[in-house]
Amino acid sequence: MKFAIIGHDGPEGPTKRPVYRPAHLQRLKTLDNQGRLILAGPFADQTGSLMVIDVDSFAEAEAFAQKDPYTIHGVFQRVEIHPFTQVLPESSPDK
C-alpha cells in the first residue's frame, strides 16, 4: 500500500536540513533499493518535503516517518501521513 508522507519544516529546518541530509537520503536510498520508494523530494518553496513510499501498513509508514533523521532532529516540525492511490503513471500490479 502506498502512503504520502509530508514533512513540514520547522523554524530551524533551513539550518538543520543540510546537516542531516546525508542520513535522510541514505534511508531513502535503502528504501529505493528495496523497490519501495515511489518518489521523494523537497518542496520548491522550502516549506518541507514529500515522500511516497510503498509499505505494508500505516504503522510501517508511521514508523518510517518517525525514524527519519529530519523528524528526529527537528527539520520537520510536523509530519502528515496519508494513504495514497497512484492513478498515473500506471504502476505494475505488484507495486
N, C-alpha and C positions, 0 to 999 in steps of 0.2 A: 504494500500500500504506500502511496506517495503522500508526503507531508511537506508543506511550505513552512519554513522557519524564517521568521522575520525578526532580526535583531535591531532594536532601536538604540542608537548610540546615546550614551550619557554625556554630560558636560566635559568629561575628561577623555572621551572617545578619540578625538583627533590626536591627542598627545600619546595615549596608550596604544592606539592601533598599530603604529609601526613597530613597537617593542614586541608585541605578541603575535604579529602577523605570521612569522615563520612557523610557530607552533600551531596556529589556527589552520594554515594552509596544509601542514603535514597531516593533520587529522582528516581534512577534506580529501587529500590525495589518497590516503588509505581507503576511504570510502569509495573513491573513484576507481581505485584498483580492484575493488570488490564488485564493481558494476552497479553500485547503489547510489551514486551521486548523479542527479539529473542536471543540475546547474547550480552555480554559486557565484556571487559577486556583490560588490558594494553598490549602493545607490549613488548615482552621479551627483546628487545634491548633498552628499556626505552626511546623511541622516541615519545610516545604518546599512544593513546587508540583507540579502535574500539567499536562502539555500533551499533547494528542493531535493529531498532525499527519498529513497525507496527502502523502507524498513517494514518489519512485520507488524508493528503496533504503535499506537500513540505513545505508550510508555517508553518504547525504544527511541522514538523521535524526541521525546522529552528528555530522556537520559542523555542523548547525544547533544542536545542543545545546552543542557545544564553543565556538561563536562567540557564544553568548548572553552578554550583559553580566553576568548573575548568575553564570555559570560563570567567566568571565574575571576578575571582581573578587572572587570568594570568598564570594558569598552562598551559592551551592551548594558544599558540601564534596565531594559525590559526586553523580553523575548515573547513572541507570539508563535503558536504552533497551530496550523490548520490542516485538516485532511485536504488533499489536493487531487483533483481529477484532471489528468492531462488529456486534452482533446486533440491538439495539434502541436508539433507534428505527431503523427500516429506513432505509438510505441509498439513494440512486439508484444504478444500476449504474455510472455514470461516476465515482463518488467512491471 
